Amino acid sequence: MSLSSFFIGPVEVKPLFILAPMSGVTSRSFRRLIHRENGNALGLTVTEFISVEALTRNNKRSLEMLDFRDEPRPISVQIFGYDLDRLQRAAELVEENGADILDLNCGCPVPKVVKRGGGCELMRQPEHLAKVLTTLKKTVKIPLTIKIRLGWDEKHKNALEIAKLAQGCGVDMLCLHGRTKVQLYSGEADRDIVNTLVKNLTIPIVANGDIVNLGSAQDYLSRGAQGLMIGRGALVNPWVFVDLQRQMSGQSPLAHSKQDVCRVVCDYSKFLLEEMPEKGALGRMKQLVGQATKGLRDSTKLRQLLCRSQSLEEMIDHLHRWSAAKESEENYVKS
Ligand SMILES: Cc1cc2nc3c(=O)[nH]c(=O)nc-3n(C[C@H](O)[C@H](O)[C@H](O)COP(=O)(O)O)c2cc1C
């Protein structure tokens, strides 16, 4: 299967792989790491979601999230919220700061977000959503995209209705995570809905949910998805994009050694320290190590040690010892 590109308005996503927005994960440091490790295999990155309430009240952390000056392009900025005026002002800020794409979160299931009308709650309020999308479309010149779920729950799967509404309001691309709000991350993402959306819409449909290997990627593409968005898979395998790019062009994925994992995680700690205090960096390191070392020899013990680590220095010391251990000559291929 050939690896093509697609367009979101005038923005080309080449190749068709997108790093998913993940709050508390895909900040500047993680995007930098994934870009560096995957080279030109990554077609688009999306920021963590940014609260329009916080952003339009000049919250320092939210404003910092709009700092992506030195990053490879294109980059999409995701916002979430309910209030029309604040969404509009936030959209203006996003465009002023030079984002290539504006994305509206319509899929977040977190109670704190949906109780205030944002995230997946917008899928339950189609009239309000139509107003929001029409307003945002008039507000910015950059392409507007949305990210939705399958629906609220088993009885309310309205992804198709919302997708048609979004297309009618001028939305330039829609990304679908095939689980309901109630499902959170349990069960398997529904893939048939991708066929339905592709059949009924003309805008590009990006598939998301459980893409971790060649099989899952190819399956979504065979259903007509034009782009593939990967979230957790990039934590488990920081080379997932380059691995998929290679496999789709008939090459085998690269073998990644324990030392490779160690190097990536240590570099991540340096990037994180440029972005946040050590305490925050420690949490993010544990997140990446917890996933990226899965399945590797002696990694259970390593993860236990790292979880108890009180400083980055201690953590890095454990990592180096682990990677230098006898089995380190063995390469592995993330599957
Ligand atoms: C820790 C975490 C944070 C997330 N934060 C966001 C977010 O800010 N915006 C969003 O649209 N989705 C968010 N998601 C959902 C992912 O973008 C994605 O839809 C979901 O993880 C399924 O894709 P995957 O199987 O490739 O991970 C988050 C997921 C995780 C695990």
The ligand as a Gaussian input file, in Angstrom:
#p B3LYP/6-31G(d) Opt

LIG

0 1
 C       -3.213000      10.906000      28.295000
 C       -4.151000      11.232000      27.169000
 C       -4.503000      12.549000      26.958000
 C       -5.378000      12.883000      25.910000
 N       -5.652000      14.204000      25.659000
 C       -6.384000      14.542000      24.569000
 C       -6.566000      15.912000      24.191000
 O       -6.039000      16.848000      24.816000
 N       -7.339000      16.160000      23.093000
 C       -7.927000      15.159000      22.356000
 O       -8.614000      15.441000      21.377000
 N       -7.753000      13.872000      22.691000
 C       -6.987000      13.553000      23.746000
 N       -6.744000      12.235000      24.029000
 C       -7.293000      11.195000      23.122000
 C       -6.280000      10.856000      22.027000
 O       -6.012000      11.963000      21.201000
 C       -6.804000       9.717000      21.150000
 O       -8.026000      10.100000      20.592000
 C       -7.018000       8.423000      21.931000
 O       -5.938000       8.166000      22.810000
 C       -7.180000       7.224000      20.982000
 O       -6.083000       7.123000      20.105000
 P       -4.843000       6.092000      20.381000
 O       -5.435000       4.719000      20.504000
 O       -3.953000       6.271000      19.192000
 O       -4.211000       6.534000      21.663000
 C       -5.921000      11.879000      25.082000
 C       -5.572000      10.548000      25.324000
 C       -4.697000      10.221000      26.338000
 C       -4.329000       8.780000      26.544000

